[in-house]
Amino acid sequence: MNEDSPYVVHMNGRPATTDDLAPLAFAGHAHFTAMQVRDGRVRGLDLHLERLRSASAELFGQALPEDLVRSHLRTALRDGPADLSLTATVSSAAGEFTAADADPVLLVRTGPPSSGPGGPLALAAVGHERFLPHVKHVGEVAKTHLLRQAVADGFDDAAFLDREGRFSEATIWNLAFWDGETVVWPRAGMLTGTTMGIVSRQLDRLGVGRRTAAITPEDLPALAGAVVMNSWTPGVAVHRIGATELPAAPRFLELLHRAYEAEPLTAP
């Protein structure tokens, strides 16, 4: 890789070979974290490392040492441009459909930086619950299927409702709502995103209230705004969910971006 190209694929700190990648072609038992790198540094690095550690412990019974993970991240970033998208995926050398134990392996892939869509977005409300929702795992065909279905129905993306009718998350996003004064996170089984974690702790430092509540489609008309967020961005405005129009909330959006930007960038 050279500094003009954002692309690199490393396995365990070295350029990945076809033999390394072939077992991953149909891999579904793996987890990952995605981050935006700016000037060679990352916001919420501690959250990304903890996500990899805890998910590896749950899926594989062991985790790679943090200093090794950081070393592999540095190696992938060393010769590239300062701004990148980076995905770190952990899988098992034992492969799929086996109960055999094997050491976890780390695949690091980089690409061009992204800041997400401009919005505002319209989201279809669809019933769906992810398996192990608290783990950012791979092999989720439903996400892409439901996204495509939502677009075919005239929406931009899809938001998920659990079996109790509560909003949880969107396809590749966390949901956040605004009641006019307080940030409201959905109460349901979902992935706690790293950007959600960054924003939460910075809102606390800014003295902005946040709470968790069960949000159903019937609750939407009483809310003052909604956004989606992920590793690309701390907030893209949502102007409609299902048939319910939501008001523009520029203060809410500005607050989320200000909280995110207050988080320091850290080198791996």
Secondary structure, 3 states (H helix, E strand, C coil): CCCCCCCEEEECCEECCHHHHHHHCCCCCCEEEEEEEECCEEECHHHHHHHHHHHHHHHHCCCCCHHHHHHHHHHHHCCCCCCEEEEEEEEECCCCCCCCCCCEEEEEEEECCCCCCCCCEEEEEEECCCCCCCCCECCCHHHHHHHHHHHHCCCCEEEEECCCCCEEEECCCEEEEECCCCEEEECCCCCCCHHHHHHHHHHHHHCCCEEEECCCHHHHHHCCEEEEEECCEEEEEEEEECCEECCCCHHHHHHHHHHHHHCCEECC
